[in-house]
């Protein structure tokens, strides 16, 4: 059963009528509903186009968080052959929110690192809703350095509301772990491609997103803070999250204009959750094209370009 967002209610009503007619036909009735179903499908598609033509920042946030949106493992299972997970930070433990390992992407050996939110209650708890702890970011550092040693390109897939803000995480040095992960992104001398595929929230996202090229799905979001947290700080209430989302300029379109991301990857009509295979294929094509464009750049030039890319944002 599909999960509809609040602003998709007109589409939900039409698709609900289609299901009712299909159920009526399947129950053995003599009524031919083919023409009516076809008409309703056309109306539903037209309504979907209308709804998604001009989404607000808050509506984009809802789409980016959709529970049926593809996650890290969906992309890895479809795009990466022979994926071998590598666990642990060699200091404390293994973080299940941040996953990484070696595999082959279209014939190339590659290091893949990303956040996994999990599906269902058990999966979300296991992966801590995609919020990594310090040991996750230290694992990311270890894997990036390993990739650098063996001259493997690094691909990061970002989908996290933020780094985990719990007491234990702070006691184990959450801020330091994020800062060192950013520093490692800047230091390695192999191609680093970042894909914002869902939520890119706060330092938990930036820790993996200092790439030579930053790709972003059309309805993903990327911001210094989640809208609700921003609202809580500025207005002492989460009720201003809608206004905060607009002020944060967190959409792919805003960020492309500001020069924060390099490419926007189109999503199927209605969001990635309505065409998972299609969006994974489009992301794969974009990664392949991007990797080809920087694969032969000299190591020191890759590192220097990464530094200049992000220093330029600060100067602007």
N, C-alpha and C positions, 0 to 999 in steps of 0.2 A: 504493500500500500504506500502510495506517495505521501511525502511530507510536504505540506504547502506552507509558505511563509505568509504572514499577515497580508501583505500587499498583493499576493497572488490569488486572493479570494475569488475575483471574477473568473479566473482561469479554473480554479478548483470547482466552481459551480458548474461550468460547462462540461468539464471532464467527468464530473460526477453524474451528469445526465447521460453522457455517453456510456458509462459503465452500467447504468440502470437499463438502458435500451439493449445493450449487449447481453445482460443477464436475462432480460425478457425473451430475447431471441433464443438463447441457449436453453431456456426452460421448456422449450417445445411448442411455443405459440406459433400460430400461422402468420403473424404479422411480419411483413418485410420492413426492417428498420435500416436497411443499407443506405438509402438516400438521406434519411434524417441524421444518421451517424456521420455521414460524410459532411453534411452541412454544419453540424456541431463541431466537427474536427477543424473545419476551416475557420469557424468563428473563434475557437479556442486558440488556434495559431495566431490569428489576427490580434486577439486580446493579449497573447503572450508578447508579441512584437511591441504592442502599445505599452505594456507594463515595463518592459526592459529597455525601452528606447531612451529613457532619461532617469535612471535610478539615482536617488540621493546617496550621500555618503553613508547614512545609516542603513539604507536598504542594501547597499553593497556589502556592508558589514554583515548583515544577516545572510546574504548569499554566500559570502566567504566562510561562514560558520555552519552552513547547511550540513546536517548529519549524514546525508547521502553523497556528499562531495568526495571525490577520490582522495585517498590518503597516501602517505609515503610508500607503504607496501604495495598499493595498487600500481603506482608508477614503476617501482622496482621490479615487480613480477612481470610487468608487460615490456619494459625497456631494457632490463639488465639480465644478461645470461650468466649462469653460474655464479650467482651472488653468494658470497661467503661472509656472513656477519663476523665482525671482530668485536669482542666484548671487553669491558673494563677499562679503568683509567690507570691501573697499576698502582693505585694509592689507597682507594677506599672501597670501590665496588663498581657494579655495572648499572648504569642508568637506563631504564626501559623507555623513557620518553625520547631519547636521542639515540638513533640507530645508525650504524655505519659499517661499511665492509667493502670488499673488493669484488669486482665483477667485470663483465665485458659488455661494452656498449657499441653495438654495430661493428664488432671486430676489434675494438680498442679496449685494452685493459684500463680500468678507471676506478677511482675511489669515490664511493657514494656515501654521503652523510646527510641525515635529515631528521626531522621531528615527526613522530607518529602519535596521533591522538587516540587511536584505538576505536573499536566499534562495540556497541552494546555496553551495558554497565560494567561487566567484568573486564572487557578490553580497555575501557577508558580508565578504570582504576589501575589496571596493570601498567598502562603507559602514562599514568598521572596526567591525563587530559592533554598530553603534548607539552607539558611544562617541565623542562629539564632542571635537574639539580646540578651543583658544582661538578660532581663526578661525570656528568654528561658532557659538559663543556671541556673538561680535562680529557675525556675520551676523544672528543673532536680534535683537540690539539694533537694528541698522540697519533691519530690517524692521518691528519694533514701532514705532520712531519714524516710519517712513514711513506706517504705518497710522494713527498718531496725527495726523499732518499732514493726511491725507486723510479723517479721521473714519471709518475702517473698523474694525469689530469684529475682534478677534484671537481665533483658535482655536488652541490648542496641543494636540498629541497626543504624549503622553509614553510612550516604551517604550525604556528604556536601562538597562543594568546599572549604569552610572556614567559620569562624564566620563573621557576617556582619560588614564591616569596616566603616560604615557611621558615620557622626558627632554625631548624636543623640545617637548612640550606645556607642561611646566613652565617651560622656558626662555622660551617665548613668553607666559607669564603666565596660566596656566590659572585659578588662584584669582581673580585680578583680573577676568578675563573673566566668570567665573561670578557674582562679586559685582556687577559692573556690569549683567549681564543681569537679576539679581534687582531691582536698583535701577530699571532701565528698566521692568520689570513693574509696579512700584509707582508709577512716575511718569506713565505714559500715562493719558490721560483718555477712553479709549474702552472699551467692554465687553471683558473678557478672560475667556474660558472655557477651562478646562483639562480635558482628559480623560486619565486614567491608564488606558491600554488594555492594558498588559502589565507590564513592570517599571518601577518608578519608583525608581531607585537613586541615593542620595546627592545631592551638589550638582549633578550632571549633570541630575537630574530637577527639583530645586527651581528651577534657573535658568529653567525654562519654566513653572513650576506656581504662580506667585503670582497666581492668578486671582480674579475676583469670585465665580465659582462653580467648584468643583472636582468634577468627575464622575469616577467610578471604576467600571470593570467588576467584576463580582462576584468573579472569580477573579484579578484583577490584584493586584500588591503594590506597596507604597510605603514606603520606609524610609530612614533616615539612612545606612545602609551595607548592602551585600549580606551575607547570613548567613555565607558562607564567609569574607569579610574580617573580619567581627566575631569569628568563631571564632578566626581566626588571631591577632588582637590580644589577645583575652581569655584564650584557652587555648593559644596558640602552636601550634595545629593546626587544620586544616579539618574534622577529624572531629567537632567539636561543632556543625556547621552546623545540625543539626536543633534542638538546644537554643537556639541563637542565634535561629533563625527564630521560635520561640515567644516568646522574651524581647523581641524587637524590636516585637511587636504590629504587624506589617506588612500584615495582611489588610484588605480593604475594610471588613469588619464591625468590626474593632478601631478603624479610623480614623474611621469614621462615629460610633462611640460617643465617641471622643475629640474630635470636632468638627473634625478635620483635613480631611475631605471632606464635601461637601454632599449627594451623592446616589450611591446604588449602582445601577448598571444591571445587571439580570439577564442572565445568559448562558444559552445553550441547555444542556440537560442534557448533561453531559460536557465542558463548556467551549466557548469561542468557536470553537475549531478544528473542532468537530463541527457547527457551524451558522453559517458565516461570513456569509452573506447576512442571516440572521436577526439576528445581533448588530449588524451594521452598520446595519440598519434601526432597531433599538432605540436605538442611539447617536444616529442622525440625529434621531429623534423627541425625544430628551432635549435635544440641542443646540438644536433649533428652539424647544422650549418654554422653555428657559432663556434663550435670546437674546431671545425675545419679552418675557420678564419684566423684563429690564434694559435693553432697547434705548432706552427713552425717559427713562432716569435722567440727570440733569444731569451733565456731564463732571466737575465738581469733586466731586460726590457719589460718583461711581464711584470716583474715586481715593481719597477719604477712607474709603469703605467698605472698600476693599482694605487700606488701612493698618490700620484698626481690626480687621478680620478676623484678620490675622496677629499683630498685637500682643496680641490677646486670647488667642491660643494660648500665648504666652510667659507671660502673667499666670497662666494656669491651672496 
